[in-house]
Amino acid sequence: MMHNLKAEFKKLLSVRSTYFIALIALGLIVFLAFYVQGFKNSEKDALASTNLFLAGTVMMMATIISVFAGVTALLLMAHEYRYNTIIYTLTASNSRSKVLLSKILVIMAYVFVLSLVLGALGVGLVSAGVAASGHHLMHQDINYLTYLAKVIFYSEGYSLAALLFITLIRNQVGALAALFIIPGTVEGLLGLLLKHNSVYMPFTGLAQVIQPPALPGVMTDKAHEAATGYLSAPRGSVVFLAYLVFGWIIAWYLFLRRDATT
């Protein structure tokens, strides 16, 4: 198993795309957190004059990080099929299950570090941007551990879903299309039919984990909740994990049974 893990880490960290994607994510975090959210929006944002301003950036931070983490996870498997190295990977291991598990564990470790570093940097840059703009934030009601845990969980979930798509589809273009179309377009259209039950779709459930705090009175709007649906962060995570586990059971079975090149 250690041989498989070392091989997957080497594959992930020896390709330029991994670093290129991470640098783009870092650049966006710096620009959006420091300049847009901290420097420019600190005066206009409704939460800026409250103790929820920093906590309210969790959705922005998690969304940015998760997209780039997902693309990195997808490319780890996509490169194998694109350059036909999957045959050598499977031949070098005595178990296909170990190969698949190694890729999952490597991506989880990488995304954990990436989301932790960028998440902590991002919330710090928001504060720095506010200070640079000449404004002053009141004492903030934010639990940094919870904040970072939400960012990490969302990023891990999105990246494992991306890895799942490429494992099932085995085509880079098709998997990328699924990754960007299913969470937004497909679930958005289905949400028109399911209405308040739309929160039980996988990515909509995952999005409940990073819902930002609202100003007093907003979340007590029962008519709004009835129309769109609402789940607490723990329940949203359970809904997503149920879909993810089921999807990976199917992907694992097909990975064992299908020919490596077709």
Sequence and secondary structure as in RCSB ss.txt:
>XXXX:A:sequence
MMHNLKAEFKKLLSVRSTYFIALIALGLIVFLAFYVQGFKNSEKDALASTNLFLAGTVMMMATIISVFAGVTALL
LMAHEYRYNTIIYTLTASNSRSKVLLSKILVIMAYVFVLSLVLGALGVGLVSAGVAASGHHLMHQDINYLTYLAK
VIFYSEGYSLAALLFITLIRNQVGALAALFIIPGTVEGLLGLLLKHNSVYMPFTGLAQVIQPPALPGVMTDKAHE
AATGYLSAPRGSVVFLAYLVFGWIIAWYLFLRRDATT
>XXXX:A:secstr
 HHHHHHHHHHHHTSHHHHHHHHHHHHHHIIIIIIIIIIITTTT TTTTSTTTTGGGHHHHHHHHHHHHHHHHHH
HHHHHHHTT HHHHHHHSS HHHHHHHHHHHHHHHHHHHHHHHHHHHHHHHHHHHHHTT         HHHHHHH
HHHHHHHHHHHHHHHHHHH  HHHHHHHHHHIIIIIHHHHHHHHGGGGGGSHHHHHHGGG     TTSTT HHHH
HHH    HHHHHHHHHHHHHHHHHHHHHHHHHS TT 
